[in-house]
Amino acid sequence: MHTPAVAIYWDFENIHATICDQVHYADFYQKNRFTVQEPVVDVSMMMDYVSSIGAVTINKAYGNWQWFSRYRDALNENSLDLIQLFPRGMKNGADIRLSLDVLEDINRYPHITHVVVVSSDSDFVALAQKVRQSGRSIIGIGVREAANPFWIQCCNEFKFYNTLAREYSHNDDSDNGNTPLDEARTPLMRALSILAREHGEMIPRAALKNLMLRHDPTFDESSYGFGSFSQFVGAFPDLVENIDNDSGGVVRLLGYEAVNRNPSQANSGPLEAYERILQKGNVLPLPLPWWRQASELLEELVRNAPSARMRSFPELEQRLATALEAAGLNKDSNLIHRLRLNLFALRMYQLSGDEGIGLRCVDYGESLLGAIDREIVRRVVRFGTPPIDLNALADLLHGEEAKEHLEELREVVDAQQAYNERQSR
């Protein structure tokens, strides 16, 4: 078997800027872009991951390197071919040059099997489609909070920087928090149910992982704290049994009828579809009524802050944890962090550079929960299959209190559908 040949292309300013804003505050990089930059990207860590795919044959990075001179040692140690791009008043110059080089290289070098693009930018959607049409695999690497959902879905696999940092980082201070395992149960059951129709009780482990990656290119067992897919599957002993063999192993499906008749599968047709729509936009499930209660507390904190702004996201999370504890609610840091990311994905924040972080709803005279509901309805109406199931949508937003909110939700759905009709004329 031939060793896979990997070509990696770095949109270096993009990955540096998104991580820089995480380390400091929103828009920090934009305000300081024309100064020599402190190194915040762990280049060696990402090269360790890429090397695990196969032999790195092309390693090109694009940027205006006069501002990234402090990365010199890391760039030289990892043999990056630096493509200098001086500002010429042309938007997306690095993206265009990178895309042209990828297309040229995959045509010139037929031995390339994998293309890795380091960027969170949606400008590479068309490039991903072309790479896949050529028969190669494309893998994206980006920052969860900034990665465009359409770019993610166009990749064969998409790795989040922080997930790779936990597994490959050379530093001891990387974030060791893992994604709650419960989030993986529904997509695992979905993949098992589909594959059982073809394979019956014994499902090849490789086929299971491949299907989960096709459903969600960001799936990575290391996100849940496991070193291998076999260990990940083994964490669900109520669903499957791991069986090793010479062909890579299989999982034995325990109680196929139970999987097919599981209430969350059998009764959640529209609800599951609406959850998938949100997950494609990086909005992950959170427990009800907790996330609505926490959102109300967060809105109150921001409204009462000086100039209705928080200095940073860490401050926002810390103050919300204090408020939750005072209210006798769950202050789990993983839940708070996921809520913060969901609000980012739903575009609820007003990022104001040095002035800090606010909420759009506060500036526009709307409640945060009202703005969240309206944005979720907008996405469901736009991407969902008509007619919209109001009961499923109410369950998604309100859980056990769904029936009490059906009429107000109907008004929001009707208003959104009317708006869409006007826009389509």
C-alpha positions in Angstrom: 0.0 0.0 0.0 1.3 3.4 -1.0 1.9 6.0 1.8 -0.6 8.9 1.5 1.0 12.1 0.1 -0.1 15.3 1.8 0.0 18.9 0.5 -0.7 21.5 3.1 -1.5 25.2 2.4 -1.6 27.8 5.2 -3.8 30.9 5.0 -1.5 32.1 7.8 -2.9 35.5 8.5 -6.4 34.0 8.9 -5.4 31.3 11.4 -3.2 33.8 13.3 -5.9 36.4 13.5 -8.6 34.1 14.8 -6.4 32.7 17.5 -5.1 36.1 18.4 -8.6 37.4 18.9 -9.3 34.4 21.2 -6.2 35.1 23.2 -6.9 38.8 23.6 -10.4 40.2 22.6 -12.5 40.5 19.5 -11.0 42.6 16.8 -7.6 42.8 18.6 -5.8 41.6 15.5 -7.6 44.1 13.2 -6.5 47.0 15.4 -2.9 45.8 15.6 -2.4 44.1 12.2 0.3 46.5 11.0 2.7 45.6 13.9 5.1 42.7 14.4 2.9 39.9 15.7 3.5 37.8 18.8 3.5 34.0 17.9 0.2 32.4 19.1 -0.2 29.6 16.5 1.4 26.3 17.4 2.9 25.4 14.0 4.7 22.3 15.2 1.5 20.9 16.8 -0.4 21.2 13.5 2.5 19.7 11.6 2.5 16.7 13.9 -1.2 16.1 13.1 -0.6 16.5 9.3 2.4 14.1 9.4 0.1 11.5 11.0 -2.0 11.5 7.7 1.0 10.7 5.5 4.2 12.1 4.0 4.1 15.9 3.7 5.2 16.6 0.1 4.1 20.3 -0.2 4.0 22.8 2.6 3.2 26.3 1.5 2.2 29.3 3.7 0.8 32.6 2.5 1.1 36.0 4.1 2.9 39.3 4.5 5.8 37.9 6.5 7.2 41.2 7.6 4.6 41.1 10.4 5.3 37.5 11.3 9.0 37.5 11.8 8.8 36.2 15.3 7.5 32.9 13.9 10.8 32.5 12.2 12.1 29.5 14.2 8.8 27.6 14.1 8.5 28.2 10.3 12.1 27.1 9.6 11.9 24.0 11.9 8.8 22.8 10.1 10.1 23.6 6.6 7.3 25.9 5.5 7.6 27.3 2.0 6.8 31.0 2.6 4.9 32.8 -0.2 5.3 36.5 0.3 2.2 38.6 -0.5 2.6 42.4 -0.2 -0.6 44.5 0.1 -1.7 45.6 -3.4 -5.1 46.9 -2.5 -6.7 43.6 -3.7 -9.1 41.8 -1.4 -8.5 38.2 -0.7 -5.1 38.1 -2.4 -3.8 35.3 -0.3 -7.0 33.2 -0.8 -6.8 33.6 -4.6 -3.1 32.7 -4.8 -3.5 29.7 -2.4 -6.5 28.4 -4.4 -4.6 28.7 -7.7 -1.6 26.9 -6.3 -3.7 24.0 -5.0 -5.4 23.5 -8.4 -2.0 23.7 -10.2 -0.3 21.3 -7.8 -3.0 18.6 -7.9 -2.8 18.7 -11.7 1.0 18.6 -11.8 1.5 16.0 -9.0 -0.9 13.0 -9.4 0.7 11.3 -6.3 -1.0 13.8 -4.0 -3.8 12.1 -2.1 -4.7 14.6 0.6 -5.0 18.4 0.6 -5.0 20.3 3.9 -6.1 23.9 4.0 -5.5 25.8 7.3 -8.1 28.5 7.4 -11.6 29.2 8.8 -12.5 31.2 5.7 -15.6 30.5 3.5 -13.7 31.6 0.4 -12.4 28.0 0.0 -15.8 26.4 -0.5 -15.3 26.3 -4.3 -11.8 25.0 -3.9 -12.9 22.1 -1.7 -15.5 21.1 -4.3 -12.8 21.1 -7.0 -10.4 19.0 -4.9 -13.0 16.4 -4.2 -14.0 16.3 -7.8 -10.3 15.4 -8.6 -10.6 12.3 -6.4 -8.5 13.7 -3.5 -9.5 14.2 0.1 -9.6 17.7 1.5 -9.1 18.4 5.2 -9.7 21.8 6.8 -8.2 23.1 10.0 -9.7 26.2 11.6 -11.0 27.8 14.8 -14.4 26.6 16.0 -15.8 30.0 16.7 -14.8 31.4 13.3 -15.1 28.5 11.0 -17.7 28.9 8.3 -20.3 26.1 8.4 -20.4 25.8 4.6 -16.6 25.5 4.4 -16.8 22.8 7.1 -19.4 20.8 5.2 -17.5 20.9 1.9 -14.5 19.1 3.5 -14.0 15.4 3.9 -12.8 16.1 7.4 -12.5 19.3 9.4 -10.3 19.6 12.5 -10.8 22.3 15.1 -7.5 23.9 16.2 -8.3 23.6 20.0 -9.1 19.9 19.5 -5.8 19.3 17.8 -4.1 21.3 20.6 -5.4 18.9 23.2 -4.0 15.9 21.4 -0.8 17.2 19.8 0.2 20.3 21.7 3.9 20.7 22.8 2.7 23.0 25.6 1.4 21.9 29.0 -1.1 24.8 29.3 -3.4 23.7 26.5 -7.2 23.5 27.2 -8.0 20.0 28.4 -11.7 20.3 28.4 -13.5 17.6 26.5 -16.9 17.7 24.7 -19.6 16.0 26.8 -20.0 12.4 25.5 -23.8 12.7 25.5 -23.6 14.9 22.4 -22.2 11.9 20.4 -25.0 9.5 21.2 -27.6 10.7 18.7 -25.2 10.9 15.7 -23.8 7.4 16.6 -27.2 5.9 16.8 -28.1 7.5 13.5 -25.1 6.0 11.8 -25.6 2.6 13.4 -29.2 2.5 12.3 -28.3 3.3 8.7 -25.4 0.8 8.5 -27.5 -1.9 10.1 -29.7 -2.0 7.0 -26.7 -3.0 4.9 -24.6 -5.0 7.3 -27.0 -6.3 9.9 -25.8 -7.0 13.4 -22.0 -6.8 12.6 -20.9 -3.4 11.4 -17.3 -2.7 10.2 -15.7 -0.1 12.5 -14.1 1.7 9.6 -17.5 2.1 7.8 -19.1 3.4 11.0 -16.4 6.1 11.4 -16.5 7.1 7.7 -20.3 7.5 7.9 -20.1 9.7 11.0 -17.5 11.8 9.2 -19.7 12.2 6.2 -22.6 13.3 8.4 -20.3 15.7 10.4 -16.8 16.5 9.0 -15.9 17.9 12.5 -16.3 14.6 14.2 -13.2 13.6 16.1 -13.0 11.0 18.9 -10.3 13.0 20.6 -12.8 15.8 21.2 -14.4 13.4 23.7 -11.2 12.5 25.3 -10.5 9.2 23.5 -7.2 8.2 21.8 -8.9 6.0 19.2 -12.2 5.4 17.5 -12.3 1.9 19.1 -12.1 3.5 22.6 -14.9 6.0 21.6 -17.2 3.2 20.5 -16.4 1.3 23.7 -17.9 4.1 25.7 -21.4 3.1 24.6 -21.6 -0.5 26.0 -25.4 -0.3 26.0 -25.4 0.1 22.1 -22.5 -1.9 20.8 -19.7 -4.4 21.5 -16.2 -3.9 20.1 -14.8 -7.0 18.3 -11.3 -6.9 17.0 -10.3 -8.8 13.8 -7.7 -8.7 11.0 -9.8 -6.4 8.9 -9.9 -3.5 11.3 -12.5 -4.6 13.7 -16.3 -4.6 13.8 -19.0 -3.5 16.3 -21.8 -5.8 17.2 -25.1 -3.9 17.4 -26.8 -4.8 20.7 -30.6 -4.9 20.3 -31.1 -3.6 16.8 -34.9 -3.3 17.6 -34.1 -1.1 20.5 -32.1 1.3 18.3 -34.8 1.5 15.7 -37.5 2.0 18.4 -35.6 4.5 20.5 -38.1 7.3 21.4 -35.7 10.0 20.4 -35.3 8.3 16.9 -38.9 7.3 16.4 -40.6 10.4 17.4 -38.1 13.1 16.5 -38.3 13.2 12.7 -38.8 17.0 12.3 -37.2 17.7 15.6 -34.0 15.8 14.6 -34.0 17.6 11.2 -34.2 21.0 12.9 -31.4 20.0 15.3 -29.2 19.0 12.4 -29.9 22.4 10.7 -28.6 24.2 13.8 -25.7 21.9 14.3 -24.5 22.6 10.7 -24.3 26.2 11.8 -22.3 25.2 14.9 -25.3 25.6 17.3 -25.0 22.6 19.6 -27.8 21.2 21.9 -28.0 22.4 25.4 -30.3 21.3 28.2 -33.7 23.0 28.7 -34.7 25.1 30.6 -31.1 25.8 31.6 -29.9 27.5 28.5 -32.9 29.9 28.5 -32.5 30.7 32.1 -28.7 31.3 31.6 -29.4 33.5 28.6 -31.7 35.7 30.7 -29.0 36.0 33.3 -26.4 36.8 30.7 -28.6 39.6 29.2 -29.1 41.1 32.6 -25.4 41.1 33.3 -24.6 42.8 30.0 -27.4 45.4 30.4 -26.0 46.3 33.9 -22.3 46.4 32.8 -20.6 49.8 32.0 -21.7 50.9 28.6 -23.5 47.5 28.3 -20.2 45.9 27.4 -18.0 43.0 28.8 -14.2 43.4 28.4 -13.7 39.9 27.2 -15.3 36.5 26.7 -13.5 35.0 29.7 -14.9 37.8 31.9 -18.4 37.1 30.4 -18.1 33.4 31.3 -16.8 34.0 34.8 -19.5 36.5 35.6 -22.2 34.3 34.2 -20.9 31.4 36.4 -21.2 33.6 39.5 -24.8 34.7 38.5 -25.8 31.1 37.9 -24.5 30.0 41.3 -26.3 32.8 43.0 -29.5 31.7 41.3 -29.0 28.1 42.3 -28.5 26.9 38.7 -25.9 24.7 37.2 -22.6 26.6 36.7 -20.8 23.9 34.8 -18.0 25.6 32.8 -18.5 23.3 29.8 -22.2 24.3 29.6 -21.3 28.0 29.9 -18.7 27.7 27.2 -21.1 25.9 24.9 -23.7 28.6 25.5 -21.2 31.3 24.7 -20.2 29.5 21.4 -23.9 29.0 20.5 -24.6 32.7 20.9 -21.5 33.4 18.7 -22.8 31.1 16.0 -26.3 32.7 16.2 -24.6 36.1 15.8 -26.0 37.5 19.1 -22.8 39.4 20.1 -21.9 43.0 19.2 -18.1 43.0 19.0 -16.8 46.6 19.5 -13.0 46.2 19.7 -11.5 48.1 22.6 -15.0 48.9 23.9 -15.7 45.2 24.6 -18.4 42.7 23.9 -22.1 43.5 23.9 -25.3 42.0 22.7 -27.0 43.1 19.5 -30.5 42.7 21.2 -29.5 45.3 23.8 -28.5 47.8 21.2 -31.7 47.1 19.2 -34.1 47.1 22.1 -35.0 43.4 22.0 -34.8 40.6 24.5 -32.0 38.1 24.1 -34.4 35.1 24.1 -36.6 36.8 21.6 -33.6 37.4 19.3 -32.4 33.8 19.7 -35.8 32.4 18.9 -36.2 34.6 15.9 -32.7 33.6 14.5 -33.4 29.9 15.1 -36.8 30.2 13.4 -35.1 32.0 10.5 -32.7 29.1 9.9 -35.4 26.4 10.3 -37.7 28.2 7.8 -34.9 28.8 5.3 -33.3 25.3 5.4 -36.1 23.1 6.7 -38.6 21.1 4.6 -42.1 22.8 4.5 -44.5 22.7 6.2 -42.8 23.7 9.4 -43.8 21.5 12.3 -44.7 23.9 15.0 -44.8 21.3 17.7 -41.3 20.1 16.9 -40.0 23.6 16.8 -41.7 24.4 20.1 -40.1 21.3 21.6 -36.7 22.4 20.3 -37.0 25.9 21.9 -39.1 25.3 25.0 -39.0 21.6 25.9 -41.7 20.7 28.5 -43.2 24.2 28.2 -43.7 23.8 24.4 -47.5 23.9 24.4 -47.6 27.3 26.2 -45.6 28.9 23.4 -47.2 27.5 20.3 -49.2 30.6 19.4 -46.4 33.1 19.9 -44.1 30.8 17.9 -46.7 30.6 15.1 -46.6 34.4 14.8 -42.8 34.3 14.5 -42.8 31.6 11.9 -45.6 33.3 9.9 -43.6 36.6 10.0 -40.4 34.9 8.8 -42.2 33.1 6.0 -43.9 36.3 4.9 -40.5 38.1 4.9 -39.0 35.3 2.8 -41.8 35.5 0.3 -41.3 39.3 -0.1 -37.6 38.8 -0.6 -38.1 36.2 -3.3 -40.3 38.4 -5.5 
